[in-house]
Amino acid sequence: MTMSPFKSILFFLLSLITTQAYSQYTDVINSNRPGTSRSAFSVGTNVAQLEVGPYIINEKRTPTVANEVSGFGIDFAARYGLLFEELEINVEGTYQNDTKTFASNLSAEEKRSNFKFLAVGAKYLVYDPYKNAEEDKPNLYSWKANRQFKWKSLIPAVSVFLGANFDAKTNPYTAPGIEGFSPKVMIATQNNFAGGWVFVMNLIKDRIGTDQSDFQYILTLTHSFNPKWVIFGETQGIQSDFYADNLFRFGGAYLWGKDFQLDTALTFNTKDTPSVFSVNFGASYRLDFHKDKEADNDTSAKNEGKRRANRKGKKKKKNKEDQTPEDTVKKRKKDDIDFDDD
């Protein structure tokens, strides 16, 4: 009996989840914006985070069945760190409202609005090469040594995502007949290089088992000039029987505060079936209730009193054992003298 491709993927991902892993909670917000790729790391336990990005969109199709789409939409994601540092649950999606105009003598228009996608699931960090980062402390005497390339930085952090899409009936942004829930899986990797460079890769299989089973890859490279400013470049490939494209994005983000980030980006492609141009402005905000686990050093007053009593008793016992017969005789004579004085 052979397993279906979908069951094989699930078995592989679930087996990865059982491996031991570690995570990194950051003192500042860890946002997936301004790109569309997902970081390998979670937001951290007891951290709730909201990421939103309104955008305007313009698409033109010039070959046969020419049309133009113009409108607006919003990308959103709600993320929460649950139970373990490595685990994150999230809800994410894109809602769009536009007008599709057909280039014909009648100039027919179609007003559309719906979720382009809506998904819920969980992401788990299965491997973290930075768990022992404290061992690789910076060189206080060499700026060059701290920024030079390190071969071990080629080993990425790896996380997996398991979830489900929900598509409403008669959705104008999906293939005919696509409705209800469908599985979604993703593998996300992340490399943190010296000099403020970060590379993220996502491999996504979407709407598994339907007539619109997309495969996507997203490659994102970001660079931080300082703790406040970051720029990024991204490419996204989409392949399915319903839609195929290669999208490119460029933009940047500004860290307003440790829990608040602003961003902007441009999205475009290089084809005309259709051509795509989009501008978005976004923000990310987190509610940070994270608390580091404190080691139990057993330093309560009650236990400290017991330890002192034990040390005192051991000291008396040791002094008694160290006494010689001569010391015992001298002590008795001293006691007798003290008694006579009384």
PEVEN-V376745 format. One record per backbone hydrogen bond with DSSP energy under -1.0 kcal/mol. NH is the residue of the N-H (numbers start at 0). CO is the residue of the C=O. If there is no record, write none. Layout:
nh:NH co:CO
nh:NH co:CO
This chain:
nh:7 co:3
nh:8 co:4
nh:9 co:5
nh:10 co:6
nh:11 co:7
nh:12 co:8
nh:13 co:9
nh:14 co:10
nh:15 co:11
nh:16 co:12
nh:18 co:15
nh:28 co:257
nh:45 co:80
nh:46 co:43
nh:47 co:286
nh:48 co:78
nh:49 co:284
nh:50 co:76
nh:51 co:282
nh:52 co:74
nh:54 co:72
nh:55 co:278
nh:56 co:70
nh:57 co:276
nh:58 co:68
nh:59 co:274
nh:60 co:66
nh:61 co:271
nh:66 co:60
nh:67 co:100
nh:68 co:58
nh:69 co:98
nh:70 co:56
nh:71 co:96
nh:72 co:54
nh:73 co:94
nh:74 co:52
nh:75 co:92
nh:76 co:50
nh:77 co:90
nh:78 co:48
nh:79 co:88
nh:80 co:46
nh:81 co:86
nh:83 co:81
nh:87 co:122
nh:88 co:79
nh:89 co:120
nh:90 co:77
nh:91 co:118
nh:92 co:75
nh:93 co:116
nh:94 co:73
nh:95 co:113
nh:96 co:71
nh:97 co:111
nh:98 co:69
nh:99 co:109
nh:100 co:67
nh:101 co:107
nh:102 co:65
nh:103 co:101
nh:109 co:99
nh:111 co:97
nh:113 co:95
nh:115 co:93
nh:116 co:93
nh:118 co:91
nh:119 co:163
nh:120 co:89
nh:121 co:161
nh:122 co:87
nh:123 co:159
nh:124 co:85
nh:125 co:157
nh:126 co:157
nh:130 co:127
nh:132 co:129
nh:134 co:131
nh:135 co:132
nh:136 co:134
nh:145 co:141
nh:152 co:149
nh:153 co:150
nh:154 co:151
nh:156 co:189
nh:157 co:126
nh:158 co:187
nh:159 co:123
nh:160 co:185
nh:161 co:121
nh:162 co:183
nh:163 co:119
nh:164 co:181
nh:165 co:117
nh:166 co:179
nh:173 co:170
nh:177 co:174
nh:179 co:166
nh:181 co:164
nh:183 co:162
nh:184 co:204
nh:185 co:160
nh:186 co:202
nh:187 co:158
nh:188 co:200
nh:189 co:156
nh:190 co:198
nh:192 co:196
nh:197 co:221
nh:198 co:190
nh:199 co:219
nh:200 co:188
nh:201 co:217
nh:202 co:186
nh:203 co:215
nh:204 co:184
nh:205 co:213
nh:207 co:182
nh:209 co:206
nh:213 co:211
nh:214 co:238
nh:215 co:203
nh:216 co:236
nh:217 co:201
nh:218 co:234
nh:219 co:199
nh:220 co:232
nh:221 co:197
nh:222 co:230
nh:223 co:195
nh:224 co:228
nh:225 co:228
nh:229 co:252
nh:230 co:222
nh:231 co:250
nh:232 co:220
nh:233 co:248
nh:234 co:218
nh:235 co:246
nh:236 co:216
nh:237 co:244
nh:238 co:214
nh:244 co:237
nh:246 co:235
nh:247 co:267
nh:248 co:233
nh:249 co:265
nh:250 co:231
nh:251 co:263
nh:252 co:229
nh:253 co:261
nh:254 co:227
nh:255 co:253
nh:255 co:259
nh:256 co:259
nh:259 co:256
nh:260 co:283
nh:261 co:253
nh:262 co:281
nh:263 co:251
nh:264 co:279
nh:265 co:249
nh:266 co:277
nh:267 co:247
nh:268 co:275
nh:274 co:59
nh:276 co:57
nh:277 co:266
nh:278 co:55
nh:279 co:264
nh:280 co:53
nh:281 co:262
nh:282 co:51
nh:283 co:260
nh:284 co:49
nh:285 co:258
nh:286 co:47
nh:288 co:45
nh:296 co:294
nh:303 co:299
nh:304 co:300
nh:305 co:301
nh:306 co:302
nh:307 co:303
nh:308 co:304
nh:309 co:305
nh:310 co:306
nh:311 co:307
nh:312 co:308
nh:313 co:309
nh:314 co:310
nh:315 co:311
nh:316 co:312
nh:317 co:313
nh:318 co:314
nh:319 co:315
nh:320 co:316
nh:321 co:317
nh:327 co:323
nh:328 co:324
nh:329 co:325
nh:330 co:326
nh:331 co:327
nh:332 co:328
nh:333 co:329
nh:334 co:330
nh:335 co:331
nh:336 co:332
nh:337 co:333
nh:338 co:334
nh:339 co:335
nh:340 co:336
nh:341 co:337
